[in-house]
Amino acid sequence: MTLFRIENLRKSFGGLEVIRGVSLEVAQGQRLALIGPNGAGKTTVFNLINGYYRPDEGRILLDGQDLVPMAPRLRIRHGLARSFQNIRLIPHLTVEENVLLGAHIHAGGMLAQALPLFMGRGRKLREQARGLLEDAGLTAHRGALAGSLAYGLRKRVEVVRALMARPRLLLLDEPCAGLNTQERGVLMEELQRIAASGVTMMVVEHDMHFVGGLCDRAIVLNFGEKIAEGTPAEVARDPAVIEAYLGHEPEKYAHA
Ligand SMILES: Nc1ncnc2c1ncn2[C@@H]1O[C@H](COP(=O)(O)OP(=O)(O)OP(=O)(O)O)[C@@H](O)[C@H]1O
């Protein structure tokens, strides 16, 4: 069953068309990688999906409902969550408090509006946050200040925080950036576990080893257009993809 569909998406900035008629589908439970050389348009597609930008043309359908007219926070309530490339945990709050903050968006938007809800549902939300942290093997870090954690751990907390919104589609923007090999392995296991629990994912990631380990399909963008689609291994040996990456360290992408 198709959970998420993009139809003929177009976006220009100052007369330059950076997304040129992109269409794609993600089935329920699938992990789709969105890859392509620098400047191909991957982040712009994510920004269009979560409502940071409005497309010039096209539809973005989650479970049959068009997200385009919806404000970003309504999209979150409709089942969309995003883990950012640049970590946005609040450093002087604890891990648990940061994870709890993931719920306020789900509860309706501004923190102030959500506070009465927090008071009423506080215990339940705290239980949910603790459960998610436990599932992720992060219980020992629950009371630590987010700012004191190693980078790899902060990334994992970010993912747990996104799960507080109970997403149906989780967007991951370069989850591996800045992580060492061991941290990448741990993050991959966590994401595989989350995927097995039924969360559908779209992942922008340059590390093709990670993409090959996590994603069942990949779509390749180049200059705002889809140039290939298939399993990560298939697209990695597609001549059009290899050509697009020439001059962009092609050997890095040849091992999927
Ligand atoms: N707000 C903006 N205003 C003008 N141009 C933009 C804007 N956002 C993105 N672009 C341009 O759109 C193109 C696609 O950028 P985008 O960041 O989506 O690529 P990307 O595939 O995510 O690249 P990277 O892998 O380097 O993150 C680039 O040419 C970029 O300069």
The ligand as an ORCA input file, in Angstrom:
! r2SCAN-3c Opt
* xyz 0 1
  N      16.359     29.182     -0.294
  C      17.047     29.049     -1.420
  N      17.268     30.106     -2.239
  C      17.950     29.968     -3.389
  N      18.456     28.813     -3.834
  C      18.295     27.723     -3.055
  C      17.582     27.782     -1.814
  N      17.573     26.526     -1.263
  C      18.247     25.740     -2.127
  N      18.681     26.456     -3.199
  C      19.423     25.924     -4.355
  O      18.743     24.774     -4.786
  C      19.666     23.800     -5.258
  C      19.421     22.508     -4.513
  O      19.858     22.662     -3.155
  P      19.644     21.552     -2.032
  O      20.209     22.094     -0.772
  O      18.239     21.106     -2.046
  O      20.578     20.375     -2.594
  P      21.045     19.040     -1.861
  O      20.873     17.953     -2.851
  O      20.354     18.903     -0.557
  O      22.592     19.322     -1.632
  P      23.602     18.843     -0.458
  O      23.869     17.398     -0.695
  O      24.821     19.678     -0.724
  O      22.945     19.148      0.859
  C      21.054     24.372     -5.060
  O      21.472     24.916     -6.286
  C      20.830     25.451     -4.019
  O      21.765     26.486     -4.157
*
